[in-house]
Amino acid sequence: MKAEVFAEHIRNCIKQRGINALQTLIGEDTNPFKDECIPASYLLYEVYKNMGMKLFRKRDYKNNYHWWNKIGETTIDITKEQYTLEGKPVPSDDYTDATKERPMNFPSYWKRVEKLKVEMKEYIKANKLEKEFRDLF
């Protein structure tokens, strides 16, 4: 399966989940992609790293890091909609000041990746996509 197709399924899985508890607690508008760039981009990287997948990050308009992927000449930003929903500039649209990175080894990040992986398995089963995804997990 092409990375772009898998990325779209990750995006759909996140979108179906809805907003996170912290967003609800602080009363933010519905934006299911906010704060999901690390688990989404790490999961995509984990699956496709042996096929040339790269990780990039850059500071956004709030001075927070935003993460995305690139394979070959194709930029894959699973969570860029978090910016377009709010009318803000998408960091991955301009590689100025972006850096190529490796995944960080913080356990909290990997717990979020593992949680997303479980959600993806549920998404795959619910959408009867097991045959398409059999070689990825």
Residue, then its C-alpha position, 0 to 999 in steps of 0.5 A: m500500500k502506498a504511504e499516501v493511502f495509509a496516511e489518508h486512513i490514519r487521517n480518517c481514523i483521527k477524524q472519526r475519533g473527534i476532539n480530545a478530552l483536553q480540548t473539551l476541558i478548555g473549550e476549544d473549537t472542534n479540531p480533531f487534528k490538533d496535537e495529533c501530529i506526533p503520533a500520526s507522523y511517527l506511526l507512518y514513519e514506523v511503517y514506511k521507514n525502510m522505504g525512505m520515509k523521513l520525518f520533518r518538524k518546524r515551529d508553527y505560528k504558536n512556536n510549537y513544533h509541527w511534525w510531518n513526513k516526506i517520502g521521495e518528493t512527496t510531502i505527507d502531512i496527515t494533520k495539516e487540517q488542524y491549521t487550515l480549519e483555523g485559517k493558519p499557515v501550514p508549516s509543511d507548506d514551506y520547508t524554510d527552517a524545517t529540520k529532518e528528524r528522527p523519532m524522539n524516545f520519550p515514552s509518552y510519545w510512543k504510548r500515543v503512537e501505540k494508542l493510535k495503532v490500536e485505534m487503527k486496527e479497530y478502524i481497519k476491522a470496522n471498515k473491513l480493510e483487513k486484506e488491504f492492511r495485512d502486510l502493514f501491522 
